[in-house]
Structures are given as C-alpha cells and as structure tokens.
Amino acid sequence: MNMKKTIGMALFLVMLFAVYMAIGDDMATKSTNWRDITLKDVKTGRTFKVADFNGKPIILETFAVWCPTCTKQQREIKKLHSEIGDEFVSITLDVDPNESEKQVKEHLKRNGFDWLYAVAPPEFTKLLIDEFGTIIVNAPAAPVVIIDENGDARLLGRGVKSAQKLKAELKKRG
C-alpha cells in the first residue's frame, strides 16, 4: 500500500510540474501576482481575489480532496473559526488538477466546512510554486500560508497545525 501511495504522489507531482511548464510562457500576458487572480467560491459561485481581503489576516491552505491530512488541517481551521469567529479570512484551494469543483463542494459539505473554497487555476498554482516552492502543492504536507494585515505572506512548516498554533501565527507580524 505504501508503494501505491508513493507512486500516486509521484504521478501527482509530475502532473503538477507538467501544468507548471505548460503555462510558463503564457504568464507574461497575465497577472504576475497570485493575489490578483480571480477565483470562484465553489459553494456560492461568487468570484473573489485574495487581494480583496487586504488588511485582514488570511489563512490560505492548499489541499486535495483525497488527502486525509488536509482534512485534519481543515478541522483545525474550523476549530479556530469556532474560537475567534471572523477575525480572519480562510481560503482553501484545491491544487489537484484531476479534481473538480463538484468534488470540492461535496468535500466541504461532507465535513461541514463553510469558508471560501476554490479550485486553483493553473496560473495561480504556478505563481504559488514560484513564491513558495513545490511544497505548496504537496497536499500531504498540509501547506498553509499566513498573510498578515500588512500583506506579508509566509509558509508555515509541514504537518497539521493546531488551532492554537494557527492563532499564534495569525498574531505574528511579517
């Protein structure tokens, strides 16, 4: 079973790299800042940009529906929302090119998650990789980026971050 997971992860990363390479030259005519790329909330259909939330702390998480570690991380984000409400914005982005909005919507309904969820467009994913490295698309690493009120973004370490750890990170300044 471990061999299947390893092969699956390797194939996933190869596919992401292929997407990254395929859109490389097209980026010259598009936004070069991931915060300005339009995303669509799978729950409501409304569009938004990360930049729409400038001045407010943001937890940006990347994930894949098939990833149990990601779901654990999302449960911690849910706990944090229960504790401190809307003092921050949560944005969760599916970075698996094989997953659809429908799958993401089913995932958030099944787990009772109610913040912003979107499927990351390839150009958005490429720009995240440019800024944070390929770890940002390694779903089992539970990638989380904290964006503070000043707009400073930092990638947190690997693994599930507890609600208390996230709360402490939100209070830090870049």
N, C-alpha and C positions, 0 to 999 in steps of 0.2 A: 504494500500500500504506500509506503514512503517513496518508493521508486516512482509510482504513478503521480504522486503529488509533485515530486521534483521535476519530472518530465513535463507535467502540466504547467508548472510555474515557469519553466524554461521556455515553453512554447508561448505562454502569455507575454513574457518579456521580449521575445523575438518579434511577436506581432506588434507590440507597442513600439519597438525600435523601427520596424518597417513603416508604421504610420508616421513616426517622427521624421524619418528620412523622406518619405513621400511628400510631405508638405513643406519641407525645408525652404525651397526657393519661392514658394507662394507667399511666405511670410513677409517679404519685402513690401508687398502692397497692402498688407493688413496690419491690424494693431500689433504693436510690439510689447504691449503691457497686458498681461493676463487679467488685470483688474478691470480693464475696459472692454472685455469681450462679453457679448450678450449671452446669457444663459437662460434656460427655461425651467421653471419650477415644475417638476413632473406632477405634483399634486394639484396645482391650480391652473397651470398653463401660462401663468404670467411670466414675463421676461424681467430679468434683473442683471445687474453687473455687480461685481464685488465692490467696485468704486462707489456704488450707490450708498454704501454704508460707511463712507469716510467719516472719521471722527468717533466711531463706535468700535469697541473691541470685537474682533471676529475670531471664531474658531472655524477654520477651513480644514475639512477632513476629506481625504480621498479614500475610495473603497471599491470593492467588488461585491456583488450580491452573494456570490458563492463563498465568501470569506468569513468564517466564524469569528476570527479575531476582530474583524471590522465591526461585526455586530456587537461584540463585547465593548468595543470603544464607543459605539453609538449609545449603548446603555449608560455608560458613564457620562456622556454628554447630556442624556435625558435626565440623569440624576442631578447634574449641575443646573439644568433649567428648572427642575423642581425646587432646588435650593435658592437660586438667586434670580429666577424669572428671566425677564428680557433685558437684563443688564448687558448682554452680549448678543451677537448675531451668530447663528450656526448655519454653515453652508456645507453640505455633504455632496461630493462629486463622484459619480461612478466613472472610473477611468478604464474599465474593461471594454475594449472595442467590440466585444461579442455580446454585450448586454444592451437591452433596450429600455426605453422609458417605462414600458409596461412592467418589466421585471423589477425595476427600481420602485415603481409605485406599489407593487404587490409587497415588496420587502418592507417598505415603511408602514404600510397598513398592517401587515402581519406582526410587526414589532411595536406598533404604537408610537412611532416617531412622527413628529409634526413640524419640523423646521424645514428650511429650504433644501431640496434635493434636486440635483440636475445630472444629466449625462454630459460629461465634459466633451466639448468638441475637440477634434484632433489638434487644432491650432492652440487651444487653451492648454491641452496636455503638453504639447511641445514646449510652450513657454514656461510651464511649471518645471519641466525637466531642465530647461536651460538655467533656471534660477536655483533649483534645489537639488538637482541630480536625479538619477533614476530611482532613488529610494522613494520619491514622492509617488511613484506608480507601483510600488511593491506593496500590494494590499495587505499581505500578512504582517508587514512591519507596522501596521496601524498608523500611517502617516497623518500627522496633524501639524498645521501651520497656525501660529498665533499671529494675528495682525493687531497691533495696539492702536490706541486712539490717534497716534501720530502717523500711522500708516507703515510703521516698521514691521516687517514680516520676518518670522524666524520659525524654522522647522524644529519641532521637538524630537527627542530621541525615540528610538524604536520601542515597540511594545505598547500595550494598553496603558493609557494614562488615566489614573483615578480622577473622579470628580474633584477631589481636593487638590490634586496636582494641577489640573486644568485651571481651577480657581486661582491658585497661586501664580500660575503662568500669566493669566489674564491681568493680574495686578502689576506685573513687571513692566518696565518701560524698556524699549529697544536699547 
